[in-house]
């Protein structure tokens, strides 16, 4: 995990924020909800950033995994009801 994070830091020019990190909510009665933020939308002023990813395992096909992320991103974009261009980074 540590080395993966170092490689990501070397290769990616933007910070991920909470994307792909663990998120959780602990209620006063100690009930909790946990998740991995593999898909998210962040709204700030006049901009919406959409982050998507997929699970990579030893026999993953990189092309199919990339195509899967585009499908997930398009589903999020459709929910916004805007004319938006999908840009990959």
OpenMM code with the backbone's topology and positions (N, CA, C; nanometers):
from openmm import Vec3, app, unit

residues = "UNK UNK UNK UNK UNK UNK UNK UNK UNK UNK UNK UNK UNK UNK UNK UNK UNK UNK UNK UNK UNK UNK UNK UNK UNK UNK UNK UNK UNK UNK UNK UNK UNK UNK UNK UNK UNK UNK UNK UNK UNK UNK UNK UNK UNK UNK UNK UNK UNK UNK UNK UNK UNK UNK UNK UNK UNK UNK UNK UNK UNK UNK UNK UNK UNK UNK UNK UNK UNK UNK UNK UNK UNK UNK UNK UNK UNK UNK UNK UNK UNK UNK UNK UNK UNK UNK UNK UNK UNK".split()
positions = [
    Vec3(0.0828, -0.1194, 0.0000),
    Vec3(0.0000, 0.0000, 0.0000),
    Vec3(0.0870, 0.1255, 0.0000),
    Vec3(0.1901, 0.1272, 0.0835),
    Vec3(0.2742, 0.2462, 0.0917),
    Vec3(0.3418, 0.2737, -0.0422),
    Vec3(0.3972, 0.1696, -0.1040),
    Vec3(0.4652, 0.1885, -0.2322),
    Vec3(0.3660, 0.2306, -0.3399),
    Vec3(0.2467, 0.1735, -0.3389),
    Vec3(0.1438, 0.2132, -0.4362),
    Vec3(0.1130, 0.3617, -0.4219),
    Vec3(0.1030, 0.4092, -0.2992),
    Vec3(0.0759, 0.5511, -0.2768),
    Vec3(0.1919, 0.6379, -0.3254),
    Vec3(0.3141, 0.5905, -0.3094),
    Vec3(0.4309, 0.6651, -0.3581),
    Vec3(0.4297, 0.6742, -0.5104),
    Vec3(0.3967, 0.5641, -0.5765),
    Vec3(0.3909, 0.5630, -0.7233),
    Vec3(0.2818, 0.6572, -0.7726),
    Vec3(0.1655, 0.6519, -0.7102),
    Vec3(0.0561, 0.7425, -0.7472),
    Vec3(0.1014, 0.8873, -0.7331),
    Vec3(0.1697, 0.9183, -0.6241),
    Vec3(0.2175, 1.0544, -0.6009),
    Vec3(0.3174, 1.0973, -0.7084),
    Vec3(0.4001, 1.0040, -0.7557),
    Vec3(0.4978, 1.0344, -0.8608),
    Vec3(0.4307, 1.0554, -0.9962),
    Vec3(0.3262, 0.9791, -1.0261),
    Vec3(0.2662, 0.9794, -1.1593),
    Vec3(0.1529, 1.0799, -1.1779),
    Vec3(0.0795, 1.1090, -1.0738),
    Vec3(-0.0381, 1.1949, -1.0873),
    Vec3(-0.0058, 1.3378, -1.0470),
    Vec3(-0.0503, 1.4320, -1.1296),
    Vec3(-0.0200, 1.5727, -1.1026),
    Vec3(-0.1242, 1.6410, -1.0142),
    Vec3(-0.2344, 1.5747, -0.9852),
    Vec3(-0.3385, 1.6322, -0.8993),
    Vec3(-0.3550, 1.5463, -0.7750),
    Vec3(-0.3851, 1.6109, -0.6650),
    Vec3(-0.4109, 1.5387, -0.5404),
    Vec3(-0.5474, 1.4709, -0.5474),
    Vec3(-0.5590, 1.3537, -0.4889),
    Vec3(-0.6824, 1.2755, -0.4932),
    Vec3(-0.7859, 1.3179, -0.3901),
    Vec3(-0.7479, 1.3970, -0.2934),
    Vec3(-0.8391, 1.4324, -0.1862),
    Vec3(-0.8860, 1.3029, -0.1193),
    Vec3(-1.0155, 1.2842, -0.1019),
    Vec3(-1.0627, 1.1607, -0.0379),
    Vec3(-1.0831, 1.0477, -0.1378),
    Vec3(-1.0664, 1.0738, -0.2676),
    Vec3(-1.0906, 0.9713, -0.3690),
    Vec3(-1.0072, 0.8465, -0.3412),
    Vec3(-1.0721, 0.7339, -0.3412),
    Vec3(-1.0145, 0.6008, -0.3154),
    Vec3(-0.9655, 0.5832, -0.1721),
    Vec3(-1.0028, 0.6738, -0.0860),
    Vec3(-0.9714, 0.6580, 0.0550),
    Vec3(-1.0914, 0.6004, 0.1281),
    Vec3(-1.0693, 0.5586, 0.2492),
    Vec3(-1.1787, 0.5064, 0.3308),
    Vec3(-1.2577, 0.6231, 0.3887),
    Vec3(-1.3885, 0.6145, 0.3785),
    Vec3(-1.4760, 0.7144, 0.4395),
    Vec3(-1.5662, 0.6425, 0.5389),
    Vec3(-1.5994, 0.7105, 0.6454),
    Vec3(-1.6865, 0.6463, 0.7439),
    Vec3(-1.7629, 0.7502, 0.8238),
    Vec3(-1.8736, 0.7044, 0.8778),
    Vec3(-1.9578, 0.7864, 0.9640),
    Vec3(-1.9869, 0.7044, 1.0889),
    Vec3(-1.9546, 0.7603, 1.2025),
    Vec3(-1.9864, 0.6956, 1.3299),
    Vec3(-2.0936, 0.7798, 1.3984),
    Vec3(-2.2057, 0.7159, 1.4275),
    Vec3(-2.3181, 0.7854, 1.4912),
    Vec3(-2.3002, 0.7847, 1.6432),
    Vec3(-2.3709, 0.8743, 1.7139),
    Vec3(-2.3584, 0.8797, 1.8602),
    Vec3(-2.3880, 0.7457, 1.9293),
    Vec3(-2.4768, 0.6643, 1.8695),
    Vec3(-2.5080, 0.5344, 1.9302),
    Vec3(-2.4074, 0.4265, 1.8893),
    Vec3(-2.2988, 0.4680, 1.8220),
    Vec3(-2.1884, 0.3835, 1.7764),
    Vec3(-2.2217, 0.2973, 1.6550),
    Vec3(-2.3391, 0.3148, 1.5950),
    Vec3(-2.3620, 0.2547, 1.4637),
    Vec3(-2.2663, 0.3228, 1.3665),
    Vec3(-2.2272, 0.2523, 1.2627),
    Vec3(-2.1347, 0.3134, 1.1683),
    Vec3(-2.1605, 0.2657, 1.0260),
    Vec3(-2.1146, 0.3438, 0.9327),
    Vec3(-2.1190, 0.3119, 0.7904),
    Vec3(-1.9799, 0.3392, 0.7359),
    Vec3(-1.9258, 0.2444, 0.6596),
    Vec3(-1.7925, 0.2615, 0.6013),
    Vec3(-1.7987, 0.2340, 0.4520),
    Vec3(-1.7101, 0.2982, 0.3777),
    Vec3(-1.7077, 0.2804, 0.2331),
    Vec3(-1.5708, 0.3206, 0.1797),
    Vec3(-1.5421, 0.2767, 0.0583),
    Vec3(-1.4242, 0.3242, -0.0142),
    Vec3(-1.4753, 0.4186, -0.1219),
    Vec3(-1.4211, 0.5374, -0.1254),
    Vec3(-1.4690, 0.6418, -0.2169),
    Vec3(-1.4143, 0.6187, -0.3580),
    Vec3(-1.4641, 0.5144, -0.4255),
    Vec3(-1.4152, 0.4807, -0.5594),
    Vec3(-1.4874, 0.5602, -0.6687),
    Vec3(-1.6044, 0.6153, -0.6358),
    Vec3(-1.6746, 0.7066, -0.7279),
    Vec3(-1.7260, 0.8234, -0.6454),
    Vec3(-1.6977, 0.9430, -0.6937),
    Vec3(-1.7465, 1.0594, -0.6203),
    Vec3(-1.7556, 1.1801, -0.7112),
    Vec3(-1.8396, 1.2746, -0.6685),
    Vec3(-1.8517, 1.4041, -0.7358),
    Vec3(-1.8254, 1.5111, -0.6310),
    Vec3(-1.7414, 1.6065, -0.6670),
    Vec3(-1.7111, 1.7173, -0.5775),
    Vec3(-1.7549, 1.8457, -0.6461),
    Vec3(-1.8433, 1.9189, -0.5802),
    Vec3(-1.8934, 2.0452, -0.6331),
    Vec3(-1.8225, 2.1594, -0.5619),
    Vec3(-1.7675, 2.2520, -0.6404),
    Vec3(-1.7018, 2.3699, -0.5846),
    Vec3(-1.7258, 2.4874, -0.6786),
    Vec3(-1.7966, 2.5866, -0.6297),
    Vec3(-1.8312, 2.7058, -0.7076),
    Vec3(-1.8993, 2.6645, -0.8375),
    Vec3(-1.8399, 2.6946, -0.9522),
    Vec3(-1.9027, 2.6636, -1.0817),
    Vec3(-1.8446, 2.5381, -1.1453),
    Vec3(-1.7824, 2.4525, -1.0674),
    Vec3(-1.7155, 2.3343, -1.1217),
    Vec3(-1.7592, 2.2089, -1.0474),
    Vec3(-1.7692, 2.1003, -1.1225),
    Vec3(-1.7963, 1.9688, -1.0645),
    Vec3(-1.6872, 1.8745, -1.1127),
    Vec3(-1.6160, 1.8139, -1.0203),
    Vec3(-1.5140, 1.7147, -1.0547),
    Vec3(-1.5687, 1.5771, -1.0226),
    Vec3(-1.5553, 1.4856, -1.1183),
    Vec3(-1.6041, 1.3491, -1.1010),
    Vec3(-1.4847, 1.2551, -1.1019),
    Vec3(-1.4759, 1.1726, -0.9992),
    Vec3(-1.3671, 1.0768, -0.9874),
    Vec3(-1.4258, 0.9364, -0.9958),
    Vec3(-1.3673, 0.8530, -1.0794),
    Vec3(-1.4113, 0.7139, -1.0917),
    Vec3(-1.2886, 0.6238, -1.0957),
    Vec3(-1.3086, 0.5001, -1.0601),
    Vec3(-1.1994, 0.4040, -1.0639),
    Vec3(-1.2552, 0.2640, -1.0745),
    Vec3(-1.1666, 0.1687, -1.0745),
    Vec3(-1.2084, 0.0289, -1.0798),
    Vec3(-1.1122, -0.0530, -0.9951),
    Vec3(-1.1531, -0.1729, -0.9640),
    Vec3(-1.0680, -0.2610, -0.8855),
    Vec3(-0.9718, -0.3369, -0.9756),
    Vec3(-0.8436, -0.3268, -0.9478),
    Vec3(-0.7419, -0.3940, -1.0283),
    Vec3(-0.6966, -0.5194, -0.9539),
    Vec3(-0.6997, -0.6308, -1.0230),
    Vec3(-0.6493, -0.7573, -0.9696),
    Vec3(-0.5483, -0.8144, -1.0683),
    Vec3(-0.4858, -0.9260, -1.0332),
    Vec3(-0.3739, -0.9775, -1.1123),
    Vec3(-0.4098, -1.0054, -1.2576),
    Vec3(-0.5332, -1.0452, -1.2877),
    Vec3(-0.5687, -1.0779, -1.4265),
    Vec3(-0.6542, -0.9693, -1.4927),
    Vec3(-0.6509, -0.8481, -1.4396),
    Vec3(-0.7278, -0.7379, -1.4979),
    Vec3(-0.6754, -0.7033, -1.6368),
    Vec3(-0.7681, -0.6680, -1.7237),
    Vec3(-0.7339, -0.6184, -1.8572),
    Vec3(-0.7373, -0.4659, -1.8493),
    Vec3(-0.6227, -0.3988, -1.8639),
    Vec3(-0.6200, -0.2524, -1.8482),
    Vec3(-0.7177, -0.1792, -1.9393),
    Vec3(-0.7341, -0.2249, -2.0622),
    Vec3(-0.8259, -0.1582, -2.1553),
    Vec3(-0.9696, -0.1718, -2.1054),
    Vec3(-1.0080, -0.2918, -2.0629),
    Vec3(-1.1441, -0.3130, -2.0121),
    Vec3(-1.1682, -0.2353, -1.8827),
    Vec3(-1.0680, -0.2281, -1.7976),
    Vec3(-1.0824, -0.1517, -1.6733),
    Vec3(-1.1027, -0.0034, -1.7039),
    Vec3(-1.0265, 0.0496, -1.8007),
    Vec3(-1.0409, 0.1900, -1.8395),
    Vec3(-1.1801, 0.2151, -1.8971),
    Vec3(-1.2253, 0.1240, -1.9848),
    Vec3(-1.3593, 0.1381, -2.0429),
    Vec3(-1.4663, 0.1365, -1.9337),
    Vec3(-1.4469, 0.0530, -1.8328),
    Vec3(-1.5423, 0.0467, -1.7214),
    Vec3(-1.5476, 0.1803, -1.6472),
    Vec3(-1.4326, 0.2449, -1.6286),
    Vec3(-1.4334, 0.3742, -1.5596),
    Vec3(-1.5073, 0.4794, -1.6412),
    Vec3(-1.4965, 0.4738, -1.7744),
    Vec3(-1.5694, 0.5690, -1.8588),
    Vec3(-1.7199, 0.5483, -1.8472),
    Vec3(-1.7624, 0.4229, -1.8440),
    Vec3(-1.9053, 0.3923, -1.8283),
    Vec3(-1.9559, 0.4485, -1.6952),
    Vec3(-1.8786, 0.4296, -1.5889),
    Vec3(-1.9179, 0.4803, -1.4571),
    Vec3(-1.9230, 0.6329, -1.4565),
    Vec3(-1.8254, 0.6962, -1.5198),
    Vec3(-1.8225, 0.8428, -1.5245),
    Vec3(-1.9418, 0.8963, -1.6021),
    Vec3(-1.9736, 0.8333, -1.7140),
    Vec3(-2.0865, 0.8792, -1.7954),
    Vec3(-2.2181, 0.8676, -1.7188),
    Vec3(-2.2322, 0.7643, -1.6377),
    Vec3(-2.3538, 0.7497, -1.5567),
    Vec3(-2.3652, 0.8653, -1.4577),
    Vec3(-2.2534, 0.9031, -1.3958),
    Vec3(-2.2554, 1.0176, -1.3040),
    Vec3(-2.2866, 1.1462, -1.3785),
    Vec3(-2.2277, 1.1646, -1.4954),
    Vec3(-2.2521, 1.2853, -1.5746),
    Vec3(-2.3983, 1.2954, -1.6155),
    Vec3(-2.4566, 1.1828, -1.6533),
    Vec3(-2.5968, 1.1823, -1.6959),
    Vec3(-2.6879, 1.2305, -1.5832),
    Vec3(-2.6537, 1.1985, -1.4616),
    Vec3(-2.7368, 1.2395, -1.3484),
    Vec3(-2.7361, 1.3909, -1.3274),
    Vec3(-2.6367, 1.4605, -1.3824),
    Vec3(-2.6267, 1.6054, -1.3645),
    Vec3(-2.7133, 1.6837, -1.4617),
    Vec3(-2.7500, 1.6223, -1.5729),
    Vec3(-2.8330, 1.6871, -1.6745),
    Vec3(-2.7677, 1.8142, -1.7300),
    Vec3(-2.6367, 1.8058, -1.7579),
    Vec3(-2.5623, 1.9154, -1.8195),
    Vec3(-2.5019, 1.8667, -1.9498),
    Vec3(-2.4652, 1.9601, -2.0362),
    Vec3(-2.3828, 1.9269, -2.1519),
    Vec3(-2.2382, 1.9316, -2.1049),
    Vec3(-2.1770, 1.8154, -2.0913),
    Vec3(-2.0427, 1.8081, -2.0341),
    Vec3(-1.9547, 1.7217, -2.1228),
    Vec3(-1.8308, 1.7627, -2.1353),
    Vec3(-1.7317, 1.6849, -2.2094),
    Vec3(-1.6510, 1.6034, -2.1092),
    Vec3(-1.6306, 1.4754, -2.1392),
    Vec3(-1.5535, 1.3873, -2.0522),
    Vec3(-1.4062, 1.4028, -2.0858),
    Vec3(-1.3264, 1.4422, -1.9873),
    Vec3(-1.1823, 1.4606, -2.0053),
    Vec3(-1.1114, 1.3651, -1.9113),
    Vec3(-1.0187, 1.2899, -1.9650),
    Vec3(-0.9448, 1.1919, -1.8870),
    Vec3(-0.8112, 1.2518, -1.8450),
    Vec3(-0.7690, 1.2245, -1.7214),
    Vec3(-0.6383, 1.2757, -1.6784),
    Vec3(-0.5526, 1.1650, -1.6231),
] * unit.nanometer
topology = app.Topology()
chain = topology.addChain("A")
for resn in residues:
    res = topology.addResidue(resn, chain)
    for name in ("N", "CA", "C"):
        topology.addAtom(name, app.Element.getBySymbol(name[0]), res)
